Amino acid sequence: MRLFQAILIAMAKPMTQMIIKVNQLSPSQKLTEATEADIVNAEDFKDGVQVQVILPKGTEAGDTVTLTVTPKEGQSFEVPYTVKGTDDVTGSDPSLSISRQQNSK
C-alpha cells in the first residue's frame, strides 16, 4: 500500500474545483501546497468542495490518498480516500468530496 498526501489551504480567492496531480516518485509522496491561485474561499467551502486527484499509472487498489485541508483560521483536518479496484489508475481522476460536515471541524 502506498500513501499519497495532498494539501489544500482555504483562503480568500473563490474557486469551485481543484485538480491535483500525484507524482509517484516514492512509496510515500507528499504534494506541494496549493498556491494562491488554487485556493478555496469560505463561500465555496460551506457546501463542500470537489477535488480531483489524478493518480499516476501503477497506482493500485488499496493505495491511500489523504487530502489535508487547512482553513485560514481553523484547525487542519484530513480527508482520506482509498483507491478502489474500480478506479481508473491510468492517469484519470478519482475525486474526493469534502462534505459540509467534514469542513465544519
C-alpha positions, 0 to 999 in steps of 0.5 A: 500500500502506498500513501499519497498526501495532498494539501489544500489551504482555504483562503480568500480567492473563490474557486469551485474545483481543484485538480491535483496531480500525484507524482509517484516518485516514492512509496510515500509522496507528499504534494506541494501546497496549493498556491494562491491561485488554487485556493478555496474561499469560505463561500465555496467551502460551506457546501463542500468542495470537489477535488480531483486527484489524478493518480499516476499509472501503477497506482493500485487498489488499496493505495491511500490518498489523504487530502489535508485541508487547512482553513485560514483560521481553523484547525487542519483536518484530513480527508482520506480516500482509498483507491478502489479496484474500480478506479481508473489508475491510468492517469484519470481522476478519482475525486474526493468530496469534502462534505459540509460536515467534514469542513465544519471541524 
